[in-house]
């Protein structure tokens, strides 16, 4: 028999016995005495984890990694430098880099013609028509990062949000 099931069964039976004893009340109706000795604590197994929620497809993959080329590495460094210039912390840099990685694979994209999402350009796929700046500005890594960080600062509690929620709140992406 599975030891976890056996252990849970024994703990359950012990719990029922204690509950039954408490419900029946003391057999001796004399003045009760209180035992002040420390009681050992027994910790039951944690409830089973629903892996369907953790791993939606039922299979956990290996740790992933992304090899960055020189352009992508340079852009990540530019994002870090701009974050420091803005006086923001490492968490802001992580949110910024992750956002750019999602939006453009850390590539400073110009207009992609038919493959373009409206007029989105640059590291963060910001749109001039949405007020992010001119094409020249949003394709400048420092400007684009500072614009993103300005939006991030306006999100209440972004430091404690999941990275994806903080990024989406700033980006308002059609494909979050």
C-alpha positions as CSV (number, residue, x, y, z in Angstrom):
1,X,0.0,0.0,0.0
2,X,1.2,3.5,-0.8
3,X,2.8,4.9,2.4
4,X,1.3,8.3,1.8
5,X,-2.2,6.9,1.7
6,X,-1.5,4.7,4.7
7,X,-0.1,7.7,6.6
8,X,-3.1,9.9,5.7
9,X,-5.5,7.0,6.7
10,X,-3.9,6.6,10.1
11,X,-3.9,10.4,10.7
12,X,-7.6,10.5,9.7
13,X,-8.5,7.7,12.1
14,X,-6.6,9.3,14.9
15,X,-8.4,12.6,14.1
16,X,-11.8,10.8,14.3
17,X,-10.9,9.2,17.6
18,X,-9.9,12.6,19.0
19,X,-13.0,14.3,17.6
20,X,-15.2,11.4,19.0
21,X,-13.6,11.8,22.4
22,X,-14.2,15.5,22.4
23,X,-17.8,15.1,21.3
24,X,-18.5,12.5,24.0
25,X,-17.0,14.7,26.7
26,X,-15.0,13.6,29.7
27,X,-16.0,10.3,31.3
28,X,-14.9,11.6,34.7
29,X,-17.0,14.5,35.9
30,X,-14.6,15.6,38.6
31,X,-12.8,18.9,38.3
32,X,-10.7,18.8,35.2
33,X,-7.0,19.2,35.3
34,X,-5.2,21.0,32.6
35,X,-2.0,19.4,31.3
36,X,0.5,22.2,30.7
37,X,3.2,20.0,29.1
38,X,4.2,20.9,25.6
39,X,2.3,19.0,22.9
40,X,4.2,17.4,20.0
41,X,2.9,18.7,16.7
42,X,2.3,16.3,13.9
43,X,2.3,17.8,10.5
44,X,0.3,15.9,7.8
45,X,1.4,15.7,4.2
46,X,0.6,18.7,2.1
47,X,-2.3,18.4,-0.2
48,X,-1.6,17.0,-3.6
49,X,-0.6,19.5,-6.2
50,X,-2.8,19.7,-9.2
51,X,-0.2,19.4,-12.0
52,X,-2.9,20.1,-14.6
53,X,-2.9,23.7,-13.4
54,X,0.9,24.0,-13.1
55,X,1.6,22.2,-16.4
56,X,-1.3,22.8,-18.6
57,X,-0.2,20.4,-21.3
58,X,0.7,17.6,-18.9
59,X,4.4,17.5,-19.7
60,X,7.1,19.5,-18.1
61,X,9.9,20.5,-20.4
62,X,13.5,21.1,-19.8
63,X,14.9,24.4,-18.8
64,X,14.9,26.7,-21.8
65,X,17.5,29.3,-22.7
66,X,17.9,31.8,-25.4
67,X,21.2,32.4,-27.2
68,X,21.5,36.1,-27.9
69,X,23.4,37.5,-30.8
70,X,25.5,40.7,-30.5
71,X,22.6,43.0,-31.5
72,X,20.3,41.4,-28.9
73,X,23.0,41.6,-26.2
74,X,23.7,45.2,-27.0
75,X,20.0,46.0,-26.8
76,X,19.7,44.3,-23.4
77,X,22.7,46.3,-22.2
78,X,21.1,49.5,-23.5
79,X,17.9,48.7,-21.6
80,X,19.8,48.1,-18.4
81,X,21.7,51.4,-18.9
82,X,18.4,53.3,-19.5
83,X,16.9,51.7,-16.4
84,X,19.8,52.9,-14.3
85,X,19.5,56.4,-15.9
86,X,15.8,56.4,-14.9
87,X,16.9,55.6,-11.3
88,X,14.9,52.4,-11.3
89,X,15.9,49.0,-9.8
90,X,16.7,45.6,-11.2
91,X,13.1,44.5,-11.2
92,X,12.3,47.3,-13.6
93,X,15.2,46.2,-15.8
94,X,13.9,42.6,-15.8
95,X,10.4,43.7,-16.7
96,X,11.8,45.9,-19.5
97,X,14.1,43.2,-20.9
98,X,11.4,40.6,-20.7
99,X,8.9,42.9,-22.4
100,X,11.3,43.7,-25.3
101,X,12.2,40.0,-25.6
102,X,8.5,39.2,-26.0
103,X,7.7,42.1,-28.3
104,X,10.7,42.0,-30.6
105,X,13.1,39.2,-29.5
106,X,15.3,42.1,-28.3
107,X,15.7,43.3,-31.9
108,X,15.3,47.0,-32.8
109,X,12.8,46.4,-35.5
110,X,11.9,49.0,-38.1
111,X,8.8,48.9,-40.2
112,X,8.2,45.3,-41.4
113,X,5.8,46.0,-44.3
114,X,2.9,43.6,-44.5
115,X,4.3,41.7,-41.4
116,X,4.0,44.8,-39.3
117,X,1.4,45.2,-36.6
118,X,0.0,48.6,-37.6
119,X,2.9,51.0,-37.1
120,X,4.7,49.2,-34.2
121,X,8.4,49.5,-34.3
122,X,11.5,49.3,-32.1
123,X,12.5,47.1,-29.2
124,X,9.1,47.4,-27.4
125,X,7.0,47.5,-30.6
126,X,5.7,50.9,-29.6
127,X,3.4,52.8,-32.0
128,X,3.8,56.5,-33.0
129,X,0.1,56.6,-33.6
130,X,-0.5,55.7,-29.9
131,X,1.7,58.5,-28.6
132,X,4.9,56.6,-27.8
133,X,7.0,59.0,-29.9
134,X,8.3,59.5,-33.4
135,X,9.7,56.6,-35.4
136,X,13.2,57.9,-34.8
137,X,12.5,58.1,-31.0
138,X,10.9,54.7,-30.6
139,X,13.7,53.0,-32.5
140,X,16.3,54.6,-30.2
141,X,16.8,51.9,-27.4
142,X,17.3,54.5,-24.7
143,X,14.3,56.6,-25.6
144,X,12.1,53.5,-26.1
145,X,13.2,52.1,-22.7
146,X,12.6,55.4,-20.9
147,X,9.2,55.7,-22.5
148,X,8.3,52.1,-21.3
149,X,9.6,52.8,-17.8
150,X,7.6,56.1,-17.6
151,X,4.5,53.9,-18.3
152,X,5.6,51.3,-15.8
153,X,6.0,53.9,-13.0
154,X,2.4,54.8,-13.5
155,X,1.2,51.3,-12.7
156,X,0.3,51.0,-9.1
157,X,2.0,48.0,-7.4
158,X,4.0,46.9,-10.5
159,X,6.9,45.8,-8.3
160,X,4.7,43.1,-6.8
161,X,2.8,42.1,-9.9
162,X,3.7,39.1,-12.0
163,X,6.1,40.3,-14.7
164,X,3.6,39.5,-17.5
165,X,0.8,41.6,-15.9
166,X,3.1,44.6,-15.3
167,X,4.3,44.4,-18.9
168,X,0.8,44.1,-20.3
169,X,-0.6,46.9,-18.3
170,X,2.0,49.2,-19.9
171,X,2.0,47.7,-23.4
172,X,-1.7,47.0,-23.8
173,X,-0.7,44.4,-26.4
174,X,-3.3,42.8,-28.6
175,X,-1.5,39.5,-28.0
176,X,-0.5,39.5,-24.3
